[in-house]
C-alpha cells in the first residue's frame, strides 16, 4: 500500500462522471413528471 500526502491527493482527478449521470437522471425524471401531468395518457388494456 502506498501512502500519499495531501499535496499528491490534491492532484488526483476523477469521479466527476457520476455527478453528470445523477444530474441527467434527475432532469429526465422531472421532464417525465411534467409531461405526465400536462399530457396524461390512458393505459391501453
N, C-alpha and C positions, 0 to 999 in steps of 0.2 A: 504494500500500500504506500502511495506517495503522499507526503504531507505538503500542502501548498499554502503559502502565506496570503495575506489579504490583497497584496498587490497583484499576485497571479490570479486570484479569484475574480478581481475586477476586470481582467482581460478575457474572461470566458464569455462567449456569446452563445445564445441558443434558447430554445423554449418559447419563442415568440409565436411560433406557428400555431400552437394550441389556442392561444388567445384569439387569433383571427378565426379559427374554427368556431369557438364559442360565440363570438360576435355575429358571425354569419348564421349560426343556428338560431340565435335569438331574433335576428332580423327576419329570417324565414318564418319562424313561428308567429311573430307579430303580424306579418303580412297575411298569413293564413287565417288568423283570428279575425282580422279586419275584413278580409274577403268573405269569410263565412257570415259575419254579422251584416255586412252591407248587401250581400247577394246570396241569401240562403237557398239551397237547392234541396229538393226532396230526394230521399233514398229510393232507388228503384228496386222493388222486391218482386 
